[in-house]
Amino acid sequence: MTIVFEKENRLFTLCTRNSMYQMKADDKGILLHTYYGKKTEVFDYSYLIQRRDHGFSGNPEEAGNDRTYSTDTLPQEYSSFGSGDYRESALDIRYDHGARTLGLRYEGYEILKGKYSIPGLPAMYTEENEAETLVITLRDDVQDVRVKLYYGVIEELDIITRTVCVENHGKAQVQLERVMSLCLDQPYGDWDWMTFYGKHEMERQLSRTPIHHGVQSVGSLRGASSHQYNPFVMLADKNATETSGECYGFSLLYSGNFLAAAEKDQFDQTRLIMGIHPENFEFLLKEGETFWAPEVMMVYSADGFEKMSNCYHKAVREHVCRGRFKLERRPVLINNWEGTYFDFTGDKLLEMAKEAASCGVELFVMDDGWFGKRDDDNSGLGDWQVNEKKLGCTLSELADRIHNLGMKFGIWYEPECISEDSDLYRAHPDWAFTVPGRRPTRGRNQLVLDFSREDVRNHIFDEMTKVLDKADVDYLKWDFNRSISDIYCAVLPAERQGEVPHRYVLGLYEFLDRLGKRYPDMLIEGCSGGGGRFDAGMLHYNSQIWCSDDTDAIERLKIQYGTSFAYPVSAVGSHVSACPNHQTGRIVPFESRATVAMAGTFGYELDPAKLSEEEKQQIQEQIAEFKKYYDVIHFGNYYRLTNAMEEGPYAAWEFAKEDGSEALVSVVASRVRTNDPGVRIKLRGLKENQMYLVNGVEYPGGALMHGGLLLEEAKKEYQSWNYHIVMK
């Protein structure tokens, strides 16, 4: 059994293959967190909770004269504001009389077969026999508010999921001001706080700092999960490495404003909370109404980061992503953006497609500029009518011509945004986020449509389907090129304006779900200025996401390194770009650009007509190589052999099949040195006592893993190698 309940002492224990999570409803009805870590025999870990009389830590009424019992010091499963716990709270509710104190007590539980789902929100899914669900109900008797804590236990994947549902059973309405998806109290341990920061064109850079007294947090108030911080964080033992030590991963399936915070309290206990950012968040619940928080996927590893990462990779690839393309080989694409930007015609695109087809490229993607009055960033968004004058034909005709070359055809959309210079804005200015009496803040000279409104979503959906129904489109790139500001919904009353950011995300999910169901055979790739909305929530609707607008291969080493901690290679949109690189001016060998891009979905972002015959031949060879290694790259275990955040002479990573029968090691010389002393890297994921061929040379698996593989000496800047390893 994955969920064990001991009725006598109201003890709940959740067991995966290698981890165990435990909580206990004590005699006063407080739900205590007792243990999360390596799987052991089921035992009541509440013996580790120390109770003492601490000054200035209040005592609930149920404790009577017992001053050793305080919610301010106890490890709680789900904390609430105002009842004596002065740490960061998980739940904050304001009542109609203005008070905010909430006293949650244990009421009951359910154990259900299968994994729960969440109305309107993304969540992991499984077959019924692959998971169990625990539902624990907490209740505030005064206001009759019930909080249901949902836990999904997926044993074989080593994952426990969490979400929260708040129900108002009272007569009076309540205002939710904070609803965290996760609250985790760790009474013991000296942890590092690991987060992934960045900026546009340099996302998901790993930060590792000791957790100090006070609150450390990351989050987003940009309306999207953001380039700046990713909704994935880790707690790790100070000595944890890729292959040893304890670590915990927390991935939030949400694409809007979020908060992840770690607080080290006066007694060196660490509390982690994660969920929707409480800033500019309110949600009104009338009698009988409910609110669901986004899901968090939790992974514990006793053996370092790589085991945690591979748990996430498999879970996201097979149990978060949906639809036809989650496991199907994706086509190798070419996108015209860096090849032409806005300056193209249908004939120019067809010329590019012919050259690409001759090289073996399988999908041609027409990026921004094919619709309305759209020859630059300043106009046209919202007018989703094909510019046939620019293309010189209908979209259907262009698609047919591309298909006749033996290629698939895709187009770019940015449905959530609008240009002020557009027919749609002139007809419906109130559809864009603007605050009454104020001029809006522009981003990329565009505004954001209010996707919280059904009428707005329906109009955009109708305009898109008018285009997509007429043309045979195989791929859609969904872009979002600014942060959200001036948030105000013209059809909601004042007391409900705090709901708009969350309603926006719900509207986005509803739209994407509807689009995916209407076009199940169309591959939809997410994008937000590259990686500005790269999160597990979006991957529920898009099987792959543009990893970053930074197309420089050497910069991508760090970006893809950070991304790999929580997200599988199959989700990473990555392309070979032209050189000198359009952003950095850097010149990287063609083969090295391909090596980096192959750690993803793989494709090209350049004009093939400008390449030499030798380079075109290289494209053919690169595509053939990628197809040859596709299964091990996309479905194998992933190993970070070097730390890309450290400026070493080489960056190296490995893909290996679970059975150890095949592996691919990729290496890029990130810094060329004279008189190089030589570098060896220790491989992983092989069988100790098996013999392997490495590019035709025979080695024992044990030697490769413990002695290592001696790398070739770099003869030129940014040289790369691929080592194919097969079991004899």
C-alpha positions in Angstrom: 0.0 0.0 0.0 1.2 3.5 -0.8 -1.0 5.2 1.8 -1.1 3.8 5.3 -3.5 5.1 8.0 -3.1 4.2 11.6 -6.5 4.9 13.2 -5.4 4.8 16.8 -3.0 7.7 16.6 -4.4 9.3 13.4 -1.1 8.8 11.6 -0.8 9.1 7.8 2.2 7.7 5.9 2.7 8.0 2.2 5.2 5.7 0.5 6.8 5.8 -2.9 9.5 3.5 -4.1 12.3 5.3 -2.3 10.6 8.1 -0.2 8.2 8.4 2.7 6.0 11.3 3.8 4.2 11.4 7.1 1.8 13.6 9.1 -0.3 13.2 12.2 -3.5 14.7 13.6 -2.7 15.2 17.3 -5.1 15.1 20.2 -5.9 18.8 19.8 -6.7 18.4 16.1 -3.6 20.1 14.7 -2.2 18.3 11.7 1.5 18.0 12.3 4.2 17.2 9.8 6.4 14.5 11.2 8.7 13.2 8.4 9.7 13.5 4.7 12.7 11.6 3.6 14.2 8.2 2.8 11.8 5.3 2.9 11.9 3.3 6.2 9.7 1.0 8.1 6.4 2.8 8.9 6.9 4.3 12.4 5.5 7.3 14.2 8.1 10.0 13.7 6.3 12.4 16.0 8.8 11.3 18.7 11.2 13.8 17.1 9.0 16.8 17.8 10.4 18.7 20.7 7.9 20.5 23.1 9.2 23.2 25.4 8.0 26.3 27.0 9.3 29.0 24.6 8.9 32.6 25.4 6.5 34.7 23.3 5.1 31.6 21.6 1.4 31.5 22.3 -0.7 28.5 23.2 -4.1 27.6 21.7 -7.1 27.4 24.0 -7.1 23.5 23.7 -3.7 23.4 25.4 -5.1 24.7 28.7 -2.2 25.5 31.0 0.3 23.5 28.9 2.7 26.2 27.8 4.9 23.7 25.9 2.3 23.4 23.2 2.4 26.2 20.6 1.5 26.5 16.9 4.4 28.9 16.7 6.9 26.1 17.1 5.2 22.9 16.0 5.9 21.6 12.5 2.5 22.0 10.8 1.2 20.4 7.6 -0.8 23.5 6.6 -0.5 26.7 8.5 -3.0 29.5 8.7 -2.8 33.2 9.7 -3.7 34.7 12.9 -3.9 31.9 15.4 -0.5 32.0 17.1 1.8 30.8 14.3 4.0 33.9 13.4 5.8 32.2 10.5 4.9 32.5 6.8 1.4 31.3 6.5 -0.1 29.0 3.9 -3.6 30.3 4.1 -4.9 33.8 4.8 -8.7 34.5 4.8 -10.5 37.8 5.4 -14.1 37.6 6.7 -17.0 40.0 6.0 -16.4 41.6 9.5 -12.8 42.3 8.6 -11.0 39.7 10.9 -8.6 37.2 9.5 -7.9 34.7 12.2 -8.4 31.1 11.1 -8.2 28.0 13.3 -8.0 24.8 11.2 -8.6 21.5 13.0 -8.6 17.9 11.6 -12.1 16.7 10.6 -11.5 13.5 8.6 -9.9 11.8 5.6 -10.5 9.7 2.4 -8.3 7.3 0.5 -9.2 7.0 -3.1 -7.9 4.9 -6.0 -6.1 6.7 -8.7 -4.8 10.2 -9.0 -7.0 13.2 -8.4 -7.5 15.9 -11.1 -8.0 19.6 -10.6 -10.9 21.5 -12.4 -9.5 24.0 -14.8 -5.8 23.5 -13.8 -3.1 21.2 -15.1 -2.1 18.2 -13.0 -0.2 15.0 -13.3 -2.4 12.1 -14.5 -2.0 8.3 -14.2 -3.8 5.1 -14.8 -6.0 4.2 -11.8 -3.8 1.4 -10.7 -0.7 3.6 -10.8 -1.6 6.0 -7.9 -3.6 6.6 -4.8 -5.0 9.8 -3.5 -5.3 10.9 0.1 -7.7 13.7 1.0 -7.5 15.2 4.5 -10.1 17.7 5.6 -9.4 20.5 8.0 -12.1 22.8 9.3 -12.6 26.1 11.0 -15.7 25.7 13.1 -16.4 29.4 13.6 -16.7 30.3 9.9 -17.3 26.8 8.6 -14.5 27.0 6.1 -13.1 23.6 5.1 -9.7 23.1 3.6 -9.1 19.8 1.8 -5.5 18.8 1.4 -5.0 16.5 -1.6 -2.0 14.2 -1.9 -1.3 12.1 -5.0 1.1 9.2 -4.4 2.7 7.7 -7.6 4.8 5.0 -6.2 6.9 3.9 -9.2 7.7 7.5 -10.2 8.9 8.4 -6.7 6.6 11.4 -6.8 4.1 12.9 -4.3 1.8 15.7 -5.5 -0.1 18.2 -3.5 -2.9 20.6 -4.0 -5.5 22.4 -1.8 -9.2 23.0 -2.2 -10.8 25.7 0.0 -14.6 25.4 0.5 -16.9 28.0 2.1 -19.7 26.2 3.9 -20.7 29.2 5.9 -23.5 31.7 5.3 -21.2 34.7 5.0 -18.8 35.3 2.1 -15.0 35.1 2.6 -12.1 36.7 0.8 -9.1 34.5 0.1 -5.9 36.6 0.3 -3.4 33.8 0.3 -3.7 30.1 -0.7 -0.5 28.3 -0.9 -0.4 24.9 -2.6 2.4 23.6 -0.4 3.5 24.1 3.2 6.4 22.0 4.4 8.0 22.2 7.8 11.5 20.7 8.2 12.3 20.8 11.9 15.9 19.5 11.4 18.6 20.0 8.9 20.9 22.7 7.6 19.8 23.2 4.0 20.8 25.0 0.9 18.3 27.0 -1.1 18.5 26.2 -4.8 16.6 28.4 -7.3 16.8 29.2 -11.0 17.1 32.9 -11.8 17.7 34.8 -15.1 16.5 37.3 -17.6 15.3 37.4 -21.2 17.8 35.5 -23.2 19.5 34.0 -20.2 17.0 32.0 -18.2 17.2 29.3 -15.5 20.7 30.1 -14.0 21.3 28.0 -11.0 21.7 29.7 -7.6 22.7 27.8 -4.5 22.9 29.7 -1.2 22.7 28.6 2.5 19.3 29.1 4.0 19.7 31.8 6.6 17.5 33.1 9.4 14.5 35.0 7.9 12.8 34.6 4.6 14.3 33.9 1.2 12.0 33.9 -1.7 11.7 33.8 -5.5 8.6 34.5 -7.5 6.9 36.4 -10.3 4.5 39.3 -10.5 4.8 39.6 -14.3 1.6 37.7 -15.0 3.6 34.7 -16.3 6.0 32.4 -14.5 8.8 34.7 -16.1 12.3 34.7 -17.4 13.5 36.0 -14.0 12.6 33.1 -11.7 11.3 29.6 -12.5 8.6 27.9 -10.4 10.9 25.1 -9.5 13.0 25.2 -6.3 15.1 22.7 -4.3 16.2 22.1 -0.8 19.5 20.3 -0.6 21.9 19.1 2.0 25.0 21.3 2.1 27.1 18.4 0.8 24.7 17.2 -1.8 26.1 16.6 -5.3 24.8 15.1 -8.5 25.3 11.6 -7.1 25.1 11.8 -3.3 23.3 13.6 -0.5 19.7 14.5 0.3 17.7 16.9 -1.9 14.1 17.8 -2.3 12.5 19.2 -5.5 9.3 21.2 -5.7 7.8 22.0 -9.1 4.6 24.1 -9.4 2.3 23.4 -12.3 1.3 27.0 -12.8 2.1 29.6 -15.4 1.2 32.9 -13.7 2.3 34.9 -10.6 3.9 32.6 -8.1 5.8 32.6 -4.8 8.3 30.1 -3.4 9.7 31.0 0.0 11.9 29.4 2.6 11.9 30.7 6.2 14.4 29.6 8.8 12.9 30.4 12.2 14.1 31.2 15.7 14.6 27.5 16.4 16.4 26.7 13.1 13.4 25.0 11.6 12.8 25.6 7.9 9.4 26.2 6.4 8.9 26.1 2.6 5.7 27.5 1.1 4.9 27.5 -2.6 1.9 28.6 -4.6 0.1 31.6 -6.2 1.8 34.9 -5.3 -0.3 36.6 -2.6 0.5 40.1 -4.0 -2.4 41.4 -5.9 -4.3 38.2 -5.2 -7.8 38.0 -3.8 -10.6 35.5 -4.5 -14.1 35.9 -3.2 -15.9 32.7 -2.1 -19.7 32.9 -1.5 -21.6 30.2 0.3 -21.0 26.9 -1.3 -18.1 28.0 -3.6 -14.7 26.5 -3.8 -11.2 27.5 -4.8 -8.5 25.1 -6.1 -4.8 25.8 -5.8 -2.3 24.7 -8.4 -0.5 21.4 -8.0 3.0 20.9 -6.7 5.1 17.8 -7.7 7.5 16.8 -4.9 10.5 14.5 -5.3 12.9 13.4 -2.6 16.3 11.9 -3.4 18.7 10.4 -1.0 21.3 10.0 -3.8 21.8 13.5 -5.2 20.3 15.7 -7.9 20.4 13.4 -10.9 18.0 10.8 -9.5 15.6 13.7 -8.6 15.9 15.1 -12.1 15.2 11.8 -13.9 12.1 11.4 -11.7 10.9 14.7 -13.0 11.9 14.0 -16.6 9.9 10.8 -16.8 6.9 12.3 -14.9 6.7 15.4 -17.1 7.3 13.5 -20.3 4.8 10.8 -19.7 2.3 12.1 -17.0 2.1 15.9 -17.5 2.5 16.3 -21.3 -0.5 15.0 -23.1 -1.7 14.2 -26.6 -0.2 12.6 -29.6 3.2 14.2 -29.5 4.3 13.5 -25.9 6.1 10.4 -26.9 6.1 10.7 -30.7 9.3 11.8 -32.5 9.0 15.5 -33.2 9.9 16.7 -36.7 13.2 18.6 -37.2 12.1 22.1 -37.9 13.4 25.3 -39.5 12.1 28.7 -38.4 12.4 31.7 -40.7 12.7 34.3 -37.9 16.5 34.9 -37.8 16.6 34.2 -41.5 14.2 37.0 -42.6 12.7 38.7 -39.5 9.6 40.6 -40.9 11.1 41.0 -44.4 9.7 38.1 -46.4 7.3 37.1 -49.1 5.7 33.8 -49.9 8.3 33.3 -52.7 11.2 34.0 -50.2 9.7 31.5 -47.7 9.3 28.9 -50.4 12.9 29.3 -51.5 14.0 28.8 -47.9 11.8 25.7 -47.6 13.2 24.2 -50.8 16.7 24.5 -49.6 15.8 23.2 -46.2 13.9 20.2 -47.7 16.9 19.3 -49.7 18.9 19.1 -46.5 16.4 16.8 -44.8 14.5 19.3 -42.6 11.0 18.1 -41.9 9.0 21.1 -40.8 9.0 24.7 -42.1 7.7 27.3 -39.6 6.6 30.8 -40.8 7.2 33.2 -37.9 5.8 36.7 -37.1 4.6 38.9 -39.9 2.2 36.8 -42.0 -1.1 38.6 -40.9 -2.8 42.0 -40.8 -0.7 45.1 -41.1 2.4 43.4 -39.6 5.8 44.5 -41.0 7.3 45.4 -37.6 6.6 45.2 -33.9 4.3 48.2 -33.8 1.1 47.0 -35.5 -1.2 44.2 -36.5 -1.5 42.0 -33.4 -5.1 41.1 -32.9 -5.9 41.2 -36.6 -5.5 37.5 -37.4 -6.3 37.6 -41.1 -3.8 36.3 -43.6 -1.9 39.0 -45.5 -2.3 37.5 -48.9 -0.8 40.5 -50.6 2.5 39.9 -48.7 2.4 36.1 -49.2 1.3 36.4 -52.8 -1.2 33.5 -52.2 -3.6 32.1 -49.6 -2.2 30.4 -46.5 -3.7 27.2 -47.8 -1.8 27.5 -51.1 1.4 28.2 -49.2 0.9 25.2 -47.0 0.2 23.0 -50.0 3.4 24.2 -51.7 5.4 23.4 -48.5 3.7 20.0 -48.2 4.5 19.3 -51.9 8.2 19.6 -50.9 7.7 16.7 -48.5 7.7 19.0 -45.4 5.2 19.8 -42.7 4.1 23.4 -42.3 3.7 25.6 -39.2 2.9 29.2 -38.3 3.4 31.7 -35.4 0.7 33.2 -33.3 0.6 35.6 -30.4 -3.0 35.4 -29.4 -2.8 37.0 -25.9 -1.5 40.4 -27.2 -2.8 43.3 -29.2 -1.4 46.3 -31.0 -3.0 49.7 -30.5 -2.6 50.1 -34.3 -5.0 47.3 -35.1 -8.6 47.0 -36.2 -9.4 44.9 -33.2 -8.1 47.5 -30.7 -10.0 50.3 -32.4 -13.2 48.2 -32.2 -12.7 47.0 -28.6 -10.1 49.0 -26.6 -11.7 47.7 -23.4 -10.5 44.2 -24.2 -6.9 45.2 -23.4 -5.7 45.5 -19.9 -5.9 49.2 -19.0 -6.7 51.0 -15.8 -9.5 53.6 -16.0 -8.1 57.1 -16.4 -4.5 55.9 -17.0 -2.5 55.3 -20.2 -1.2 51.8 -20.2 2.4 50.6 -20.0 3.5 49.1 -23.3 5.8 46.1 -23.7 7.3 45.5 -27.2 4.9 48.3 -28.1 1.9 46.1 -27.5 -0.8 45.6 -24.8 -2.2 42.4 -23.3 -5.7 41.1 -24.0 -7.9 40.3 -21.0 -8.0 36.5 -21.3 -10.0 36.3 -18.1 -13.0 37.3 -20.2 -14.8 34.6 -22.1 -16.0 37.0 -24.8 -12.4 38.0 -25.6 -11.2 34.4 -25.7 -14.1 33.3 -27.9 -13.3 36.1 -30.4 -9.7 35.2 -30.7 -10.5 31.5 -30.9 -12.9 32.1 -33.7 -10.4 34.2 -35.6 -7.7 31.6 -35.2 -10.0 28.7 -36.3 -11.1 30.6 -39.4 -7.4 30.5 -40.4 -6.5 27.0 -39.2 -9.6 25.4 -40.6 -8.8 26.6 -44.1 -5.2 25.6 -44.2 -3.4 22.4 -43.5 -1.3 23.5 -40.5 0.8 20.9 -38.7 2.5 23.1 -36.1 1.7 26.2 -34.1 4.1 28.4 -32.2 2.3 30.1 -29.4 4.2 33.2 -28.3 3.8 35.8 -25.5 6.2 38.7 -25.8 5.7 40.9 -22.7 5.0 41.0 -19.0 1.5 41.9 -17.9 0.8 45.3 -16.2 -2.2 47.6 -15.8 -4.3 44.6 -14.7 -8.0 45.6 -14.6 -11.0 43.7 -16.0 -13.7 46.0 -17.4 -16.5 43.5 -16.6 -15.7 42.7 -12.9 -16.7 44.7 -9.9 -14.1 46.5 -7.7 -14.1 43.8 -5.0 -13.2 41.1 -7.5 -10.2 42.8 -9.3 -7.7 40.8 -7.3 -9.0 37.7 -9.0 -8.0 38.8 -12.5 -4.4 37.6 -12.6 -5.5 34.1 -11.7 -8.6 34.2 -13.9 -6.3 35.2 -16.7 -4.2 32.0 -16.3 -7.4 29.9 -16.0 -8.6 31.5 -19.3 -5.3 30.7 -20.9 -5.5 27.1 -19.9 -9.1 26.8 -21.1 -8.1 28.3 -24.5 -5.1 26.0 -24.9 -7.2 22.9 -23.9 -9.9 23.8 -26.4 -7.3 24.4 -29.1 -5.6 21.1 -28.5 -8.9 19.2 -28.6 -9.9 20.9 -31.9 -6.6 20.1 -33.5 -5.2 17.0 -31.9 -2.8 16.3 -34.8 -1.2 19.8 -34.6 2.0 20.1 -32.6 1.7 23.2 -30.4 5.0 24.7 -29.1 4.9 27.2 -26.3 7.0 30.4 -26.3 7.2 33.6 -24.3 10.1 35.6 -25.6 11.7 32.2 -25.6 11.7 30.8 -22.1 9.6 33.3 -20.2 6.8 30.8 -19.4 8.8 27.6 -19.3 7.0 25.6 -16.6 5.3 22.3 -16.0 1.8 23.9 -16.2 2.4 25.0 -19.8 3.8 21.6 -20.6 0.4 20.1 -19.9 -0.8 21.9 -23.0 2.4 22.2 -25.1 4.7 19.2 -25.4 7.6 21.5 -26.0 8.5 25.1 -25.3 11.0 27.5 -26.9 13.8 27.2 -24.3 15.2 30.7 -24.8 15.5 33.5 -27.3 19.3 33.3 -26.7 20.5 31.2 -29.7 24.2 31.4 -28.9 25.4 27.8 -28.4 27.8 28.7 -25.6 25.3 30.7 -23.7 22.9 27.8 -24.2 25.2 25.5 -22.3 24.2 27.3 -19.0 20.5 27.8 -20.0 20.0 24.1 -20.9 22.0 23.0 -17.8 19.6 24.8 -15.4 16.6 23.7 -17.4 17.6 20.0 -17.1 17.1 19.9 -13.3 13.3 19.7 -13.6 12.4 19.5 -17.3 13.1 16.7 -19.9 15.0 17.1 -23.1 11.9 16.4 -25.0 10.4 19.7 -23.7 13.3 21.9 -24.7 12.9 23.8 -28.0 16.5 24.2 -29.3 17.9 25.2 -32.7 21.1 25.8 -34.7 21.4 29.5 -35.4 23.4 31.4 -37.9 27.0 32.7 -37.2 28.2 35.2 -36.2 25.4 34.9 -33.7 22.8 37.7 -34.0 22.9 38.4 -30.3 26.5 37.9 -29.1 28.5 38.1 -32.4 30.2 34.9 -31.3 31.4 32.4 -33.9 30.9 28.8 -33.0 31.6 25.8 -35.3 28.6 24.5 -37.1 29.0 21.0 -35.6 29.2 22.4 -32.0 26.0 24.4 -32.5 24.3 21.2 -33.6 25.7 19.3 -30.6 24.1 21.8 -28.2 20.8 21.9 -30.1 20.6 18.1 -30.1 20.0 18.3 -26.3 16.5 19.3 -27.1 13.8 19.0 -29.8 16.4 20.1 -32.5 16.0 22.3 -35.5 17.4 25.4 -37.4 16.8 29.1 -37.2 18.6 30.5 -40.2 18.4 31.0 -44.0 19.7 27.8 -45.6 20.1 29.7 -48.9 23.0 31.6 -47.4 24.9 28.5 -46.4 27.8 26.9 -48.3 27.4 23.5 -50.0 29.6 22.1 -47.3 27.3 23.5 -44.6 24.2 22.1 -46.3 25.9 18.7 -46.4 26.6 19.1 -42.7 22.9 19.7 -42.0 22.0 16.4 -43.7 24.6 14.6 -41.6 23.4 16.3 -38.4 19.8 15.4 -39.0 20.7 11.8 -39.7 22.8 11.7 -36.5 19.9 13.2 -34.4 17.5 10.7 -35.8 19.9 7.9 -35.1 20.3 8.9 -31.5 16.7 10.2 -30.9 15.5 7.5 -28.6 18.5 7.6 -26.2 18.4 11.4 -26.2 14.6 11.9 -25.6 13.9 8.8 -23.5 17.1 8.0 -21.8 18.3 9.1 -18.4 20.1 12.4 -18.3 23.4 13.0 -16.6 25.1 16.4 -16.0 28.7 15.3 -16.2 30.1 18.8 -15.6 28.7 22.0 -13.9 28.0 24.5 -16.6 27.9 27.3 -14.0 31.6 26.8 -13.4 33.8 28.0 -16.1 35.7 24.8 -16.8 37.5 23.9 -20.0 34.7 21.5 -21.1 31.0 21.2 -20.7 29.8 17.6 -20.9 26.5 15.7 -20.5 25.2 12.2 -21.1 22.1 10.4 -22.2 21.8 6.7 -21.3 19.1 4.1 -21.7 17.7 2.8 -18.5 19.0 -0.7 -19.1 22.5 0.6 -19.7 22.7 -0.8 -23.3 23.4 2.5 -25.0 24.6 6.0 -24.2 25.6 9.2 -25.9 28.1 11.6 -24.3 28.3 15.2 -25.7 31.2 17.5 -25.0 31.9 21.1 -25.9 35.2 22.8 -25.3 34.1 25.9 -23.7 37.6 27.2 -23.2 40.7 26.2 -25.2 43.9 25.9 -23.2 47.5 25.6 -24.4 49.5 22.6 -23.3 46.3 21.0 -22.0 47.0 18.5 -19.1 44.1 16.3 -20.2 40.6 15.9 -18.9 38.7 12.8 -18.0 35.0 12.5 -17.2 33.4 9.7 -15.3 30.4 8.3 -17.1 27.2 7.1 -15.4 24.3 4.8 -16.1 26.3 1.9 -17.5 26.7 -1.7 -16.3 29.8 -2.3 -14.2 30.6 -5.8 -15.6 29.6 -5.2 -19.3 31.9 -4.4 -22.1 31.2 -1.3 -24.2 32.3 0.1 -27.6 33.1 3.8 -27.5 33.3 5.1 -31.0 34.6 1.6 -31.9 37.1 1.2 -29.0 36.4 -1.4 -26.3 36.1 -0.5 -22.6 34.6 -2.2 -19.5 31.6 -0.3 -18.0 33.3 -0.1 -14.6 36.4 1.5 -16.2 34.3 4.2 -17.9 32.4 5.0 -14.7 35.2 4.9 -12.2 38.3 5.5 -14.2 36.6 7.8 -16.8 36.8 8.7 -20.4 39.8 10.7 -21.5 38.6 13.6 -23.7 40.2 14.6 -26.9 42.3 17.8 -26.8 40.5 20.8 -28.2 42.3 22.1 -31.3 40.0 25.1 -31.9 37.7 27.3 -29.9 34.3 25.7 -29.0 35.1 22.3 -30.6 32.7 19.5 -29.8 32.5 15.7 -29.8 29.8 13.1 -29.5 30.8 9.7 -28.0 28.4 6.9 -28.9 28.6 4.1 -26.4 27.0 0.7 -27.0 27.1 -2.5 -25.0 28.8 -5.4 -26.7 
